[in-house]
Amino acid sequence: MIRENLLLLWVLLVPLVLGGLLLRACGLRIRDDRLGFFSWSWPTGCLVLGVSLLTYIVFGIEPWLWWTAPVFALIATGLLASRRVREALPGELRVPRPRLHAGFVLFTFLLACFCLLHITAGAARPIVEGDEGNIWSLKAKSLLLDYYLGDFALAQHWNLHPDYPLLNPLLQAWVHSQFGQIEHFAARFLVQGCVLSMLLATAAALRARLSALRAGCLLLLLPFAPAFEQALLTASADGMLALGLVMIVDGFLRWRAEGRSAWLWLAAIGAAFAAWSKNEAALYLLAAAAAVVLQFVVCRSPSRGKWLHVAGCALLPAAVIALQVCWNRHFDLKSDLFGANPTGKSMPELLLSQFAERAPQLAMRALDTMLFSDAPHAIFLVLLAAPLLWPRMVFRRDIFAVWFGLLLSLLCLHMIWIGSFLPLQFHLDTSYLRVLFQMVPAALVWFAALAQAVLSGSDPAALKTDATA
């Protein structure tokens, strides 16, 4: 029993330490946001751990030696953190940090305890059912066993989505390897930890922009949402993707406010984490790229340095996407969106042929969800109505790109449901609320930034060049 507890402690501490060191190397400090730094450390460490394990797998290093992978990563990130002592550059804006209100800390702690109860409850069932068993857990076991026998591609024949990204399976495979056996219960913990981290990261992002009371009210929309509870109980990747989106939006908005490159790196880490969590992230990142490019184009004199800085940070998620594409091509793992489905047609083809039939049904479902469901998806109605309610604030230079990226992502998601080869009603019943929830925390952060601008009565100047443009 003592051995198992020590192993579990090792498994859980590795991502936190790895992530904290890498954030330190990027220029972030605990004093920048104590709650945020803790919540960002978990996904950052999971990303580093995933890269380390995949490197070991590619080079054929046996699972019993995987415990050394984070050791080398710890040494590398530790050296980076110790040598990268980064202070504010001349001309950077310094924004006062809100104090961690005692009531807000207690409130967040209670919500975190609520999450831990669900995580513990989830450990009562083995990971053998539903998407967590038939997609994520199956691939994790294949990475651990079938890859070394040369049967990895053959095993994915039974996978419902063989092309899905590797980070979730790698995290589960890490737990299996450290326990020395297939662990049907504890294998969820790293993935479930990402959902808890998502709640804390959202709390930090809301508190950075709003009073403790207002931030707490918005945060309360998350933990009791059915999709959030489902993510807490299982080892699926929707919560991981939601966490990555929160980091992107929060990091980008803080970078726009302060000009510190460390915040842009936080957004880049979030983008890489999201891209390696689930396929929908590619759509969100394309929408985000279109929004940023549009914002820079509308600016009268976009800084060349800003272009280069954004492009440099974008290389991190681009590398992750390229890595996943190469992996899938090597093993001939295909996506059902591009013809690997019973119809043999790609999503664009089905979108054109099914649009007239499905679009009205989907529009009615979207309206019903935003107006009459008990889920927090009403935030999307605010997203759609914002240009009418707060037109000058929405088009502020620091808010517009996030609003446009979220709106474009929302529309593109609905195009995927229209172009799905599955029966529409079945697809909506099994995925609509769950997949849309991926964007809810990020949309709440955007709304907090909008509310901050409206409540502060700051200059609502539209897009124009300034020190951070």
Secondary structure, 3 states (H helix, E strand, C coil): CHHHHHHHHHHHHHHHHHHHHHHHHCCCCHHHCHHHHHHHHHHHHHHHHHHHHHHHHHCCCCHHHCCHHHHHHHHHHHHHHHHCCCCCCCCCCCCCCCCCCHHHHHHHHHHHHHHHHHHHHHCCCCCCCHHHHHHHHHHHHHHHHHHHHCCHHHHHHHCCCCCCCCHHHHHHHHHHHHHCCCCCCHHHHHHHHHHHHHHHHHHHHHHCCCCHHHHHHHHCCCCCCHHHHHHHHCCCCHHHHHHHHHHHHHHHHHHHHHCCHHHHHHHHHHHHHHHCCCCHHHHHHHHHHHHHHHHHHHCCCCCHHHHHHHHHHHHHHHHHHHHHHHHHHHCCCCCCCECCCCCCCEHHHHHHHHHHHHHHHHHHHHHHHHHHCCCHHHHHHHHHHHHHHCHHHHCECCCHHHHHHHHHHHHHHHHHHHCCCCCHHHHHHHHHHHHHHCCHHHHHHHHHHHHHHHHHCCCCCECCCCCCC
